[in-house]
């Protein structure tokens, strides 16, 4: 098996195999890992946002080493990076802290693979091409090394875990019939411009938001809520001393995080016992974002009833909050677009604005809608709202 990439999505299967007592079998099958940078953290080391999981969640496999074949990871228990992350066990740690820990985990994974005769790790090389072989007999993986040389490998299976890039044309996309970004393309930027330190925040966005004080975030997944929290915490990114007024447009309901199904049931929260509940931890909506809980409701309680006003011709609803005139429901008419707009991230060819998973696990591609005010009207001790 060939893994194209070496971030968390790649080191995860190695740890999962160990937890299931299948690590040796997994390594014996033959593993190739190709990564242009350090194995472990991926791009999160460069993100301005905090983690969307408690620090303790990253350490759960280390705390359970005695229950499975985890000897290969024992040295991590005494690593300084582990101790630093453990100091954030009950809070959402900076991603720089998580990245340092994942780098150490990556070092252990590399040592495991490099020490096995049927495995190989190739760093400082980028996957250039993956082609199926005739007859469907595996695939050929072509990688380009830093010195320009070409490397080719054959594999029965290939896992692509190389991160995401914006899809072309996101700035002119039609969100829903009658509501398009095309007329405002010069005001649109991608969420990675704010989240990723390696990217520059477009000057046109800074100028527009500094002047008008409003931002529209399109999308309801991780990147959308991460940007909302980032703008509330760090308004200087868009040239302001106070947070701008933020409007979020999203299709699916805002999901909520619960530590257990019992907590969700006690709160009357509907969830799918298969698709919404983590099989390992029993948490509800474990892998969704938490910036909404931490940032949006702070001092900005909304009306308890769900808004019913809809945009003309589009079926879209939107919700505004931030440092503007206060939370309120407004029709999402194109003519009232903000001077600055941030578009939710598109990953691996899947658009945040496209079809999403409903709370019951069914696929849906319904109209855009605003935030659910009833979910915003929660105390700091309430269960965490999570994006779909």
C-alpha positions in Angstrom: 0.0 0.0 0.0 1.3 3.5 -0.9 0.4 6.5 1.2 0.8 9.7 -0.7 1.3 12.2 2.1 2.5 12.0 5.6 0.1 14.0 7.8 -2.3 13.0 10.5 -4.5 11.0 8.0 -1.5 8.7 7.3 -0.1 8.2 10.8 -3.6 7.5 12.0 -3.9 4.1 10.2 -0.6 2.9 11.7 -1.8 3.7 15.2 -5.2 2.2 14.5 -3.5 -1.0 13.4 -1.5 -1.1 16.6 -4.7 -0.6 18.7 -6.3 -3.5 17.0 -3.3 -5.8 17.5 -2.6 -5.9 13.7 0.5 -3.7 13.5 2.9 -6.4 12.5 0.4 -7.7 9.9 0.0 -4.2 8.6 3.7 -3.7 8.2 4.2 -7.2 6.7 1.8 -6.3 3.9 4.3 -3.6 2.7 3.9 0.1 3.2 5.3 3.0 1.1 5.0 6.6 2.5 5.9 9.6 0.3 5.9 13.0 2.0 7.6 16.3 0.8 8.0 17.6 4.4 8.0 16.3 7.9 5.9 13.2 8.7 3.2 13.8 11.3 1.8 17.3 11.5 0.9 18.1 7.9 -0.2 21.7 7.3 -1.7 22.3 10.7 1.6 23.7 12.1 1.0 26.8 10.0 -2.7 27.4 11.0 -3.7 30.4 13.1 -6.6 28.6 14.7 -6.7 26.4 17.8 -7.5 22.7 17.7 -11.1 21.7 17.5 -10.5 18.8 19.9 -9.5 18.8 23.5 -5.8 18.2 24.1 -6.6 15.0 25.9 -8.2 13.5 22.8 -4.8 13.4 21.1 -3.3 11.5 24.0 -5.9 8.8 24.4 -4.0 6.2 22.4 -0.9 6.8 24.6 -2.9 6.4 27.8 -4.2 3.1 26.5 -0.8 1.6 25.3 -0.9 -1.1 28.0 -4.1 -2.5 26.5 -2.7 -3.1 23.0 0.5 -3.7 21.1 1.9 -0.2 21.7 5.5 -0.8 22.7 6.7 1.1 19.6 5.0 4.3 20.9 6.1 4.0 24.6 9.0 6.5 24.2 6.3 9.2 23.4 5.0 9.1 27.0 8.1 10.9 28.3 8.5 13.3 25.4 8.5 17.0 26.2 6.0 17.6 23.4 3.6 15.1 25.1 4.0 16.8 28.5 3.2 20.2 26.9 0.1 18.8 25.2 -1.0 17.2 28.4 -1.0 20.7 30.0 -3.8 21.4 27.5 -5.7 18.2 28.2 -8.9 19.9 29.2 -8.8 22.8 26.7 -8.4 23.4 23.0 -4.7 23.7 22.5 -2.9 25.9 19.9 -2.3 23.9 16.8 1.4 24.6 17.1 1.4 22.5 20.3 -0.5 19.7 18.5 1.8 19.9 15.5 4.9 19.5 17.7 3.4 16.4 19.3 2.3 14.9 16.0 5.9 15.4 14.7 7.1 13.2 17.5 4.4 10.6 16.6 5.5 10.9 13.0 9.1 10.1 14.0 8.0 6.9 15.7 6.0 5.9 12.6 9.0 6.6 10.3 11.2 4.5 12.6 8.6 1.6 12.4 8.4 1.7 8.6 12.2 2.3 8.0 13.0 -0.6 10.3 10.8 -3.1 8.4 12.2 -4.9 5.3 8.9 -4.5 3.4 8.4 -0.8 4.1 9.9 2.4 2.8 9.7 6.1 3.7 10.5 8.7 1.0 10.7 12.3 2.3 11.5 15.5 0.4 9.6 14.1 -2.6 6.2 15.0 -3.9 3.7 12.7 -5.6 3.4 13.8 -9.2 1.2 11.1 -10.8 -0.8 8.1 -9.9 -1.8 5.8 -12.8 -3.8 2.6 -12.7 -2.0 -0.3 -14.3 -3.6 -2.2 -17.2 -6.1 -4.8 -16.0 -6.5 -3.0 -12.7 -3.5 -4.7 -11.2 -2.5 -2.0 -8.8 -1.2 1.5 -9.6 2.1 3.2 -10.5 3.1 6.1 -8.2 5.5 8.7 -9.7 7.2 11.1 -7.3 9.6 14.0 -7.9 12.5 14.5 -5.5 13.8 17.9 -4.5 16.8 17.4 -6.9 14.4 16.9 -9.8 14.9 13.2 -10.1 11.9 11.0 -10.8 11.0 8.0 -8.6 8.4 5.3 -9.5 6.8 2.7 -7.3 4.2 0.0 -7.8 1.5 -0.6 -5.2 -1.6 -2.7 -4.9 -3.5 0.1 -3.3 -2.9 3.9 -3.1 -4.2 6.2 -0.4 -4.2 9.9 -1.3 -3.8 12.1 1.8 -2.2 15.2 0.4 -4.4 17.9 1.8 -6.8 20.1 -0.1 -6.6 23.0 -2.5 -9.3 25.5 -3.6 -11.3 24.5 -6.6 -11.1 26.8 -9.6 -14.0 29.2 -9.9 -15.0 29.3 -6.2 -15.2 33.1 -6.4 -18.0 33.0 -9.0 -20.0 30.0 -7.8 -23.8 30.0 -7.7 -24.7 29.2 -4.1 -28.3 28.5 -4.8 -30.7 29.6 -7.6 -30.8 33.3 -7.5 -27.8 33.8 -5.2 -24.4 33.9 -6.9 -21.0 35.1 -5.9 -20.2 36.1 -9.5 -21.3 39.7 -9.2 -19.0 40.1 -6.2 -15.9 38.1 -7.3 -13.6 41.0 -6.5 -14.7 40.9 -2.9 -14.3 37.2 -2.4 -11.3 35.4 -0.9 -10.7 31.8 0.2 -10.7 30.8 3.9 -7.2 29.6 3.7 -6.1 33.2 3.2 -7.0 33.8 6.8 -6.4 30.4 8.4 -3.0 29.6 6.9 -0.1 31.7 7.9 1.7 30.8 4.7 -0.9 32.8 2.7 -1.4 36.5 2.5 -4.7 38.1 3.5 -5.7 39.9 0.3 -5.4 43.7 0.6 -8.8 44.2 -1.0 -10.4 42.2 1.8 -8.6 44.2 4.5 -9.6 47.5 2.9 -13.2 46.5 2.4 -13.8 45.1 5.9 -11.9 47.9 7.5 -14.2 50.4 5.7 -17.5 48.5 5.8 -17.2 46.4 9.0 -19.0 43.4 7.6 -17.9 39.9 6.5 -20.0 37.1 4.9 -18.8 33.5 5.4 -20.2 31.0 3.0 -20.2 27.4 4.2 -21.1 25.6 7.4 -18.1 23.2 8.0 -14.9 23.4 9.9 -13.3 26.2 7.9 -16.3 28.5 8.1 -16.5 28.3 11.9 -12.7 28.5 12.2 -12.8 31.8 10.2 -15.6 33.2 12.3 -13.7 32.5 15.5 -10.5 33.9 14.1 -12.2 37.1 13.0 -13.7 37.5 16.5 -10.4 36.8 18.2 -8.1 38.6 15.8 -9.9 41.4 14.0 -6.5 43.0 13.2 -6.2 40.5 10.4 -8.8 42.5 8.5 -7.6 45.9 9.7 -10.0 46.4 12.6 -9.6 46.9 16.4 -13.1 45.4 17.0 -14.6 42.3 15.4 -16.6 42.9 12.3 -20.2 42.0 11.9 -20.2 38.4 10.6 -22.9 36.7 8.6 -22.7 32.9 8.0 -24.6 31.2 5.1 -24.8 27.4 5.4 -27.0 24.6 4.1 -27.2 22.0 6.9 -28.1 22.5 10.6 -25.4 23.4 13.0 -24.4 20.2 14.7 -23.7 20.0 18.5 -21.0 18.1 20.3 -21.8 15.9 23.3 -19.5 13.8 25.4 -22.0 10.9 25.3 -25.2 9.8 23.8 -26.8 10.1 27.3 -26.0 13.8 27.3 -27.5 14.3 23.9 -30.6 12.3 24.8 -31.0 14.3 28.1 -30.9 17.5 26.1 -33.4 16.2 23.5 -30.9 16.4 20.7 -31.6 14.2 17.7 -28.7 12.2 16.4 -28.1 9.1 14.3 -26.6 6.3 16.5 -24.4 5.1 13.7 -23.3 8.1 11.6 -23.1 10.7 14.4 -21.6 8.6 17.3 -17.9 7.8 17.4 -17.5 4.0 17.8 -14.4 4.4 19.9 -15.3 7.2 22.3 -19.1 7.3 22.3 -19.0 11.0 21.6 -21.6 12.6 19.4 -20.4 14.6 16.5 -16.8 14.2 17.7 -15.1 15.3 14.5 -16.7 18.6 13.9 -15.7 22.1 14.8 -16.0 23.9 18.1 -15.2 27.5 17.2 -18.9 28.2 17.2 -19.3 27.3 20.9 -16.2 29.1 22.0 -16.6 32.3 20.0 -20.0 33.1 18.6 -22.3 32.9 21.7 -20.0 35.0 23.9 -22.1 38.0 24.9 -24.2 37.6 21.8 -27.3 35.7 22.8 -29.9 35.4 20.0 -33.7 35.0 20.1 -34.8 31.6 21.2 -37.2 30.9 18.3 -35.9 29.8 14.9 -36.2 32.5 12.2 -38.4 31.8 9.3 -37.7 34.6 6.9 -36.3 33.5 3.6 -34.4 35.2 0.8 -36.4 36.2 -2.3 -36.0 33.6 -5.0 -33.1 31.7 -3.4 -34.5 29.9 -0.3 -31.4 31.0 1.6 -31.4 32.3 5.1 -28.6 34.0 6.9 -27.7 35.0 10.4 -25.7 38.0 11.5 -23.6 38.4 14.6 -20.6 40.3 15.8 -19.8 43.9 16.5 -22.6 45.3 14.4 -26.1 46.4 15.3 -26.7 43.1 17.1 -28.0 39.6 16.1 -30.8 39.8 13.7 -32.4 38.0 10.8 -32.1 39.6 7.4 -33.0 38.4 4.0 -30.0 37.2 2.1 -30.5 39.2 -1.0 -27.5 39.5 -3.4 -27.9 43.3 -3.3 -27.0 43.4 0.4 -23.8 41.4 0.2 -21.0 42.5 2.5 -18.0 44.3 1.1 -15.8 41.4 2.1 -16.7 37.8 1.7 -14.9 34.7 2.9 -15.7 31.4 1.2 -15.7 28.1 3.1 -12.8 25.8 2.2 -13.1 23.2 -0.6 -11.1 20.1 0.2 -10.0 17.3 -2.1 -12.5 18.2 -4.8 -15.4 18.3 -2.4 -17.0 21.8 -2.2 -18.2 22.9 1.3 -21.1 24.6 -0.6 -22.2 21.3 -2.2 -24.1 18.4 -0.9 -23.7 17.9 2.8 -24.6 15.2 5.4 -27.8 15.8 7.4 -28.0 15.2 11.1 -29.5 11.8 10.3 -26.7 10.9 7.9 -28.7 11.3 4.8 -27.3 13.3 1.9 -29.0 16.6 1.3 -28.3 19.6 -0.9 -31.1 21.9 0.2 -31.2 25.7 0.3 -28.7 27.8 2.1 -29.8 28.9 5.6 -28.7 31.0 8.4 -27.5 30.1 11.9 -30.0 28.5 14.2 -30.6 31.2 16.9 -32.0 28.6 19.3 -28.6 26.9 19.3 -26.8 30.2 19.8 -28.7 31.0 22.9 -26.6 28.7 25.2 -24.5 29.3 28.2 -20.8 28.6 28.3 -21.4 25.3 30.1 -23.9 24.1 27.4 -23.0 21.3 25.0 -20.7 22.4 22.2 -22.3 23.4 18.9 -20.5 21.8 16.0 -20.7 22.5 12.3 -21.8 19.8 9.9 
